Amino acid sequence: MTPDLELVDVGKVYDNGTMAVDAFNLTVTKGEFIAFLGPSGCGKTTTLRMIAGFEDISSGDMMIKGVRMNDVPPQRRPTSMIFQSYALFPHMTVRGNIGYGLEVKGLTKPERDAKVDRILATLGLEDIANRNTDKLSGGQRQRIALARGLVVEPDILLLDEPLGALDANLRKAIQNELKLLQKTLGVTFVFVTHAQSEALALSDRIVVMNQGRVEQISPPHQLYTRPNTPFVAHFIGRNTIFQGEVKGTDGKTATITTPAGILSGRANAPMAEKSNVNLVIPAEAIELHAAQTAQRERISADFGGNLIDAKITRFDIVGHVSQISAALPDGRSVALEAHIDKYRPDAFPPGTGIILSWKPAEATVIPAH
Ligand SMILES: Nc1ncnc2c1ncn2[C@@H]1O[C@H](COP(=O)(O)OP(=O)(O)OP(=O)(O)O)[C@@H](O)[C@H]1O
């Protein structure tokens, strides 16, 4: 099946010489929910605007449903864009705002009314259809912006931080609605955010960007448990990262020499001996044991030799999760996370000596560059 969207080596250099996007490659199938995630200035919005046609593409090709779009003006692309500010017309009613795009496209009034009625019902906006948009709440305005984007039946809906203006509770509620709506309508969504939790909760796949380049494209869980690059390992989740040198590998597991000892993790690429690598251990993968020397051997055997001594520095309970910090002998901090039932906080007050361990398969060894 022809992909809905293809970006092939897409690049953007602004007139002032800023290289905003460099060789961006992505293929999106129909009905996927894709998030662009990354720190401020990494090129997310620029890429979205190039897909919409609001920004010229400097190099590479962009196709929608197999048709090259580089030179097609925005209004002739099968896309709609929703802005963080919503950009609603304050002097128009909700119905007028939603129907505006259809009017521009030259649809007759009965055709427009039928489509607007349908989207008003889908988004639960019938009761406020004849109100002016300037008196409405943030959540209602967000929904109108969504309706306005969807009513023109785009192949791809582009959303630029659409939940950024909402408070935390409303944001969570609208996240759930958005996901449900997207799956029900089967429209491809490309969503820009710098909020990690939002990208992880909503997307089928996340594109992590850094300084104009794609670092990794993966489903949320994989990104979280299997980072491919040091940037992703630092940016996503709460990972502990050890730098080291490859001592040996059996193709599946790599053993590495680190300042904290000989440690191991799953190798996600072929690795030469003595090459510089990072061992990335997610907070959820680390287990905590009382520091009883009698048990060291058993723990070491159970966890493939991954055993380090540490001291508890914090034990916080956040909702149903225990968030624990421990200090290594060199002072480095290690983050652990577990369900609250797993460890009793009174057994691990700050200052307690402990052993930390993890299964090699739950940590990842990645090249250090
Ligand atoms: N019109 C412009 N002219 C010149 N440089 C620009 C222009 N717009 C953006 N840039 C630069 O391009 C780079 C990418 O910006 P972009 O807005 O795409 O990043 P972003 O990841 O969306 O950031 P944010 O999360 O802050 O919106 C930045 O260095 C930015 O300063």
The ligand as an SDF file (V2000), in Angstrom:
LIG
                    3D

 31 33  0  0  0  0  0  0  0  0999 V2000
   11.9260   31.6510   10.1380 N   0  0  0  0  0  0  0  0  0  0  0  0
   13.1130   31.2440   10.6030 C   0  0  0  0  0  0  0  0  0  0  0  0
   14.2660   31.8000   10.1670 N   0  0  0  0  0  0  0  0  0  0  0  0
   15.4590   31.4000   10.6220 C   0  0  0  0  0  0  0  0  0  0  0  0
   15.6260   30.4100   11.5260 N   0  0  0  0  0  0  0  0  0  0  0  0
   14.5240   29.8000   11.9870 C   0  0  0  0  0  0  0  0  0  0  0  0
   13.2160   30.1870   11.5630 C   0  0  0  0  0  0  0  0  0  0  0  0
   12.3020   29.4030   12.2050 N   0  0  0  0  0  0  0  0  0  0  0  0
   13.0200   28.5730   12.9920 C   0  0  0  0  0  0  0  0  0  0  0  0
   14.3530   28.8120   12.8670 N   0  0  0  0  0  0  0  0  0  0  0  0
   15.4500   28.0860   13.5360 C   0  0  0  0  0  0  0  0  0  0  0  0
   15.4250   26.7420   13.0770 O   0  0  0  0  0  0  0  0  0  0  0  0
   15.7150   25.8440   14.1500 C   0  0  0  0  0  0  0  0  0  0  0  0
   14.5470   24.8830   14.3190 C   0  0  0  0  0  0  0  0  0  0  0  0
   13.4160   25.5870   14.7860 O   0  0  0  0  0  0  0  0  0  0  0  0
   11.9870   24.9090   15.0230 P   0  0  0  0  0  0  0  0  0  0  0  0
   11.0310   26.0030   15.3760 O   0  0  0  0  0  0  0  0  0  0  0  0
   11.6730   24.0460   13.8910 O   0  0  0  0  0  0  0  0  0  0  0  0
   12.2880   24.0020   16.3000 O   0  0  0  0  0  0  0  0  0  0  0  0
   11.2610   23.2800   17.2770 P   0  0  0  0  0  0  0  0  0  0  0  0
   11.8860   21.9600   17.5730 O   0  0  0  0  0  0  0  0  0  0  0  0
    9.9180   23.2890   16.7350 O   0  0  0  0  0  0  0  0  0  0  0  0
   11.3580   24.1960   18.5770 O   0  0  0  0  0  0  0  0  0  0  0  0
   10.1830   24.6100   19.6320 P   0  0  0  0  0  0  0  0  0  0  0  0
    9.8590   23.3700   20.4090 O   0  0  0  0  0  0  0  0  0  0  0  0
   10.8630   25.6630   20.4620 O   0  0  0  0  0  0  0  0  0  0  0  0
    9.0540   25.1430   18.8130 O   0  0  0  0  0  0  0  0  0  0  0  0
   16.0050   26.7020   15.3470 C   0  0  0  0  0  0  0  0  0  0  0  0
   17.4030   26.9000   15.4150 O   0  0  0  0  0  0  0  0  0  0  0  0
   15.2810   28.0060   15.0420 C   0  0  0  0  0  0  0  0  0  0  0  0
   15.9110   29.0740   15.6910 O   0  0  0  0  0  0  0  0  0  0  0  0
  1  2  1  0
  2  3  1  0
  2  7  2  0
  3  4  2  0
  4  5  1  0
  5  6  2  0
  6  7  1  0
  6 10  1  0
  7  8  1  0
  8  9  2  0
  9 10  1  0
 10 11  1  0
 11 12  1  0
 11 30  1  0
 12 13  1  0
 13 14  1  0
 13 28  1  0
 14 15  1  0
 15 16  1  0
 16 17  2  0
 16 18  1  0
 16 19  1  0
 19 20  1  0
 20 21  2  0
 20 22  1  0
 20 23  1  0
 23 24  1  0
 24 25  2  0
 24 26  1  0
 24 27  1  0
 28 29  1  0
 28 30  1  0
 30 31  1  0
M  END
$$$$
